[in-house]
């Protein structure tokens, strides 16, 4: 086990024909909380698809969250948007994209969509699917891809937020070339896919220490 800033860091993983680790792009940043490496699970009603999606989350001392998603397997069967200069774009969930849901203390949550194209979106909700509006938080995306897979990193700056989230849900929508979509998450609620459901907020953040 290696350490960064006193925090354990797992070894390099292999994806997309290159070594990839859940490591900061800015090495000097200290990551105070490692929230783990996780495997997303396809919804029970999804089609057979020989791919895998792994994800990692970490929180920095300067209140930045980093999300790492690694997609590997038969990506030649998938519809992946080509790279471009990313911008805020609605409707990303209708095609292949990765998602993060941040539950806020006291109620409400923020949804982030990260497209392999570099496009992104962020929305704030007052409660379950209620009060949806654009959130001003702008993530920074970095995408690498090869014939074997795709790796996407998204940095989200929470310095302007009044409080850190207390739970996180990770998910993905994967679109095949023929338009078939499958839905992936850390945990699925009963019934149809629903990333907004409280059951999907599977990662619990530690409570902040009292000053």
Secondary structure per residue as TSV (DSSP state, phi and psi in degrees):
chain	resnum	aa	ss	phi	psi
A	1	X	-	360.0	131.6
A	2	X	E	-99.9	163.0
A	3	X	E	-128.4	145.8
A	4	X	E	-132.7	116.7
A	5	X	T	59.8	31.7
A	6	X	T	81.8	3.7
A	7	X	E	-110.9	134.0
A	8	X	E	-65.5	138.7
A	9	X	E	-125.9	128.1
A	10	X	-	-71.4	157.7
A	11	X	-	-63.4	168.1
A	12	X	-	-57.5	141.6
A	13	X	E	-104.2	158.6
A	14	X	E	-105.0	126.3
A	15	X	E	-156.2	144.1
A	16	X	T	61.9	24.9
A	17	X	T	81.3	9.5
A	18	X	E	-144.3	162.9
A	19	X	E	-77.5	133.5
A	20	X	E	-135.6	133.2
A	21	X	-	-129.0	156.3
A	22	X	S	-79.7	71.9
A	23	X	-	-122.6	149.3
A	24	X	-	-70.6	143.1
A	25	X	S	-67.1	-29.5
A	26	X	S	-103.1	101.6
A	27	X	T	-62.5	-29.1
A	28	X	T	-68.8	-17.4
A	29	X	-	-70.7	134.6
A	30	X	-	-92.1	129.1
A	31	X	E	-101.2	110.8
A	32	X	E	-81.8	-30.7
A	33	X	E	-131.1	120.7
A	34	X	E	-95.3	115.2
A	35	X	E	-95.0	12.4
A	36	X	E	97.4	164.3
A	37	X	E	-108.7	135.4
A	38	X	E	-134.1	158.5
A	39	X	E	-114.1	125.7
A	40	X	-	-77.8	146.6
A	41	X	E	-115.2	133.5
A	42	X	E	-69.0	143.6
A	43	X	-	-60.2	146.0
A	44	X	T	-57.1	-24.0
A	45	X	T	-92.5	4.6
A	46	X	-	-74.3	158.8
A	47	X	-	-77.2	156.7
A	48	X	-	-59.4	128.1
A	49	X	-	-151.9	113.6
A	50	X	-	-80.3	67.6
A	51	X	E	-132.5	167.7
A	52	X	E	-137.7	148.5
A	53	X	E	-130.4	118.2
A	54	X	E	-110.8	151.4
A	55	X	E	-144.3	148.6
A	56	X	E	-134.5	152.7
A	57	X	E	-137.0	139.5
A	58	X	E	-146.8	155.0
A	59	X	E	-120.5	132.9
A	60	X	E	-96.6	165.2
A	61	X	T	-62.5	-29.0
A	62	X	T	-95.5	28.4
A	63	X	S	62.3	45.7
A	64	X	E	-115.4	137.3
A	65	X	E	-101.9	136.6
A	66	X	E	-117.3	128.4
A	67	X	E	-111.9	127.9
A	68	X	E	-116.8	127.0
A	69	X	E	-121.3	133.3
A	70	X	E	-125.8	117.4
A	71	X	E	-107.2	124.5
A	72	X	E	-136.6	161.6
A	73	X	E	115.5	-144.7
A	74	X	-	-80.3	65.8
A	75	X	G	-74.1	-10.7
A	76	X	G	-66.1	-14.8
A	77	X	G	-90.1	-3.1
A	78	X	B	-104.6	151.5
A	79	X	-	-92.8	105.7
A	80	X	-	-115.0	123.3
A	81	X	-	-63.7	136.3
A	82	X	-	-68.1	154.2
A	83	X	-	-67.9	149.7
A	84	X	-	-159.7	176.1
A	85	X	-	-67.3	112.4
A	86	X	-	-69.5	149.7
A	87	X	-	-153.5	166.3
A	88	X	B	-62.8	128.8
A	89	X	-	-144.6	129.0
A	90	X	T	-81.9	159.8
A	91	X	T	78.2	14.1
A	92	X	G	-62.1	-30.1
A	93	X	G	-66.3	-11.3
A	94	X	G	-78.3	-8.3
A	95	X	S	-135.6	-174.3
A	96	X	S	-62.1	122.2
A	97	X	E	-160.9	160.4
A	98	X	E	-104.8	153.1
A	99	X	E	-138.7	149.7
A	100	X	E	-134.7	135.2
A	101	X	E	-118.3	125.1
A	102	X	E	-113.3	113.4
A	103	X	E	-82.0	135.5
A	104	X	E	-99.2	139.5
A	105	X	T	-58.8	135.6
A	106	X	T	89.1	-5.8
A	107	X	S	120.7	153.4
A	108	X	-	86.0	171.4
A	109	X	E	-161.2	165.8
A	110	X	E	-122.3	133.8
A	111	X	E	-107.1	132.1
A	112	X	E	-116.5	136.0
A	113	X	E	-114.2	130.7
A	114	X	E	-122.9	113.4
A	115	X	E	-94.1	144.6
A	116	X	T	-58.6	-17.4
A	117	X	T	-71.7	-19.3
A	118	X	S	103.3	-10.5
A	119	X	-	-72.6	159.8
A	120	X	E	-152.4	167.1
A	121	X	E	-153.3	153.8
A	122	X	E	-144.2	136.0
A	123	X	E	-136.4	142.7
A	124	X	E	-108.9	140.6
A	125	X	E	-125.8	142.4
A	126	X	S	-79.7	-30.8
A	127	X	B	-159.2	-172.5
A	128	X	T	-53.9	108.4
A	129	X	T	54.6	27.3
A	130	X	B	-122.9	142.5
A	131	X	S	69.8	33.7
A	132	X	-	-65.0	133.9
A	133	X	E	-156.7	162.6
A	134	X	E	-66.0	139.5
A	135	X	-	-104.6	138.9
A	136	X	-	-76.9	-9.2
A	137	X	-	-63.9	126.9
A	138	X	-	-111.5	113.5
A	139	X	-	-76.8	162.3
A	140	X	E	-113.6	121.5
A	141	X	E	-107.7	146.8
A	142	X	E	-137.4	126.8
A	143	X	E	-126.9	134.7
A	144	X	E	-128.7	142.0
A	145	X	E	-145.4	157.9
A	146	X	E	-151.4	-173.8
A	147	X	T	-67.5	-18.7
A	148	X	T	-95.2	-15.4
A	149	X	E	169.4	-168.4
A	150	X	E	-146.1	139.9
A	151	X	E	-125.8	128.3
A	152	X	E	-124.7	131.3
A	153	X	E	-117.7	133.7
A	154	X	E	-127.3	123.3
A	155	X	E	-101.8	128.7
A	156	X	E	-121.4	119.2
A	157	X	E	-88.0	116.6
A	158	X	-	-104.5	15.4
A	159	X	T	-60.1	-31.1
A	160	X	T	-89.4	-0.9
A	161	X	S	-80.1	143.0
A	162	X	S	-67.2	-24.9
A	163	X	S	-152.8	153.9
A	164	X	-	-75.9	154.1
A	165	X	E	-64.4	155.8
A	166	X	E	-106.5	-5.9
A	167	X	E	-158.1	153.8
A	168	X	E	-135.0	140.2
A	169	X	E	-117.4	138.1
A	170	X	E	-117.9	140.7
A	171	X	E	-157.3	174.3
A	172	X	E	-156.2	146.9
A	173	X	E	-110.5	126.6
A	174	X	E	-118.4	121.7
A	175	X	E	-106.2	130.8
A	176	X	B	-86.4	166.1
A	177	X	T	-58.0	-32.3
A	178	X	T	-82.9	4.0
A	179	X	S	95.6	-9.2
A	180	X	-	-64.6	135.2
A	181	X	E	-115.5	142.2
A	182	X	E	-123.3	155.4
A	183	X	E	-123.1	128.8
A	184	X	E	-124.5	142.4
A	185	X	E	-158.9	166.9
A	186	X	S	-65.0	-36.1
A	187	X	S	-153.1	137.9
A	188	X	-	-110.8	139.6
A	189	X	-	-77.6	169.9
A	190	X	S	-60.5	151.1
A	191	X	S	87.7	-151.9
A	192	X	S	-72.6	163.4
A	193	X	-	-58.5	135.5
A	194	X	-	-156.6	92.5
A	195	X	T	-69.2	-16.0
A	196	X	T	-82.3	-13.5
A	197	X	S	-63.3	141.8
A	198	X	G	-55.0	-29.6
A	199	X	G	-63.6	-22.1
A	200	X	G	-79.7	-13.1
A	201	X	-	-82.0	74.9
A	202	X	-	-87.7	-17.4
A	203	X	E	-98.7	118.5
A	204	X	E	-96.2	128.4
A	205	X	-	-88.2	145.4
A	206	X	-	-67.0	146.0
A	207	X	-	-65.5	142.2
A	208	X	-	-64.4	145.7
A	209	X	-	-72.8	144.6
A	210	X	-	-69.3	139.4
A	211	X	-	-81.9	360.0
